[in-house]
């Protein structure tokens, strides 16, 4: 159902793009070449269609930022919430999987820069929006734990099944137009500050 529903969405959107000939940037993923992933397959289809319409494809890596919907939170927000409320970060994997994490504000700035140069930037290049720095999920948990005294990290035995430890290396061409500014420590600190602020508003 995931592939069928996403192909229907892609078909509808790209038909409109063909009709109206509007400039656009397609939000793909660094997983687009991972054919075992349904998510990767649909992104690959979108990339092919984008190329045929002379649009721009950007490959998002792991973009993180402040999240407010507990049903859709990702690792960083989930870890902060657990550390803040229980002083226990019980991980879903052993944390050995590596990711490149990019702060949301840096991602937005990159997209804005690309939009300003939409008509002139090459279409035969890959635009990877990432931090260009690898970090394991366990190391992220360690960074968060240091903000909350007494926090314990509990690793699971299971391995990551999403990317199966397959590591693409990002194309650095994007650095000609933009460079990330926020390191993982600073980004996490900002999110923690905001989450603590909002918790005080809710429970005061």
Residue pairs with C-beta under 8 A, 6 or more apart in sequence:
2 38
2 39
2 42
3 38
3 41
3 42
6 42
7 42
7 45
10 42
10 45
10 46
10 49
14 49
14 53
17 24
17 53
17 55
18 53
23 55
23 118
23 119
24 50
24 53
24 55
24 56
25 55
25 56
25 57
25 58
25 111
25 114
25 115
25 118
26 46
26 47
26 49
26 50
26 55
26 56
26 57
26 58
27 58
27 60
28 43
28 46
28 47
28 50
28 57
28 58
28 59
28 60
29 39
29 40
29 43
29 59
29 60
29 61
30 59
30 60
30 61
30 128
30 130
30 168
30 170
31 37
31 39
31 40
31 43
31 163
32 40
32 43
32 44
32 47
32 59
33 40
33 44
33 168
34 40
34 163
34 166
35 41
35 44
36 164
37 162
37 163
46 57
47 57
50 56
50 57
51 57
51 123
54 123
56 114
56 118
56 121
56 123
56 127
57 126
57 127
58 110
58 111
58 114
58 127
58 128
58 129
59 126
59 127
59 128
59 129
59 130
59 170
60 102
60 107
60 129
60 130
61 99
61 100
61 101
61 102
61 128
61 129
61 130
61 131
61 170
62 74
62 99
62 100
62 101
62 102
62 130
63 101
63 102
63 103
63 104
63 107
63 129
64 74
64 76
64 77
64 101
64 102
64 103
64 104
64 187
64 191
65 103
65 104
65 105
65 187
65 191
66 77
66 104
66 190
66 191
66 194
66 195
67 73
67 74
67 77
68 198
70 81
73 81
75 137
75 140
76 101
76 140
76 144
76 188
76 191
77 191
77 195
79 89
79 91
79 140
79 141
79 144
80 144
80 147
80 188
80 191
80 192
80 195
81 195
82 88
82 89
82 90
83 89
83 144
83 145
83 147
83 148
83 151
84 148
84 192
84 195
84 196
84 199
87 148
87 150
87 151
87 152
88 151
88 152
88 154
89 141
89 144
89 145
89 151
89 152
89 153
89 154
90 154
90 156
91 137
91 138
91 141
91 153
91 154
91 155
91 156
92 156
92 158
93 137
93 155
93 156
93 158
93 159
93 160
94 138
94 155
94 156
94 157
94 158
94 159
95 136
95 137
95 138
95 139
95 141
95 153
95 155
96 136
96 137
96 138
96 159
96 160
96 165
97 136
97 137
97 159
97 160
97 163
97 165
98 134
98 135
98 136
98 137
98 165
98 167
99 134
99 135
99 136
99 137
100 130
100 131
100 132
100 133
100 134
100 135
100 170
101 131
101 133
101 135
101 140
101 184
101 187
102 129
102 130
102 131
102 180
103 131
103 180
103 181
103 182
103 186
103 187
103 190
105 182
106 131
106 180
106 181
106 182
107 129
109 178
109 181
110 129
110 174
110 177
110 178
110 180
111 129
113 177
113 178
114 121
114 127
114 177
114 178
117 177
121 177
125 171
125 173
126 171
126 173
127 171
127 173
127 174
128 170
128 171
128 172
128 173
128 174
129 174
130 170
130 180
131 180
131 183
131 184
132 170
132 172
132 175
132 180
133 183
133 184
134 167
135 184
137 160
138 153
138 155
140 184
140 188
141 153
142 153
143 184
143 185
143 188
144 151
144 188
144 192
145 151
145 152
145 153
147 188
147 189
147 192
159 165
182 190
